[in-house]
Amino acid sequence: MLAPREISHTTNDPDEWQPIATAPFDRDLELAVINYYGVHTLIFPCRRILTGWLKSGTQEQVNVLPTHWREWEDARSALFSLVPTLKRGSNF
């Protein structure tokens, strides 16, 4: 979730959310999406391409319609690498 940070439209601070139309093509980005359940961030870095978005680690195309972006921080990446991967059919 994006809370407690606010989505900003007026700053160039890398920690602040920027409108998706301003997303650069040359770096890893954290993306925010809005769906029926609210505002969410993707847990992996993405790169903008002419036809959409790629998952940075695998170069797989990601079918999302993000609304905002900010710089991907390695600290967030390291945090998510500690989360165990669940296998299909496994129980929590």
Order of alpha helices (4+ residues) and beta strands (2+ residues): beta-beta-beta-beta-beta-beta-beta-alpha
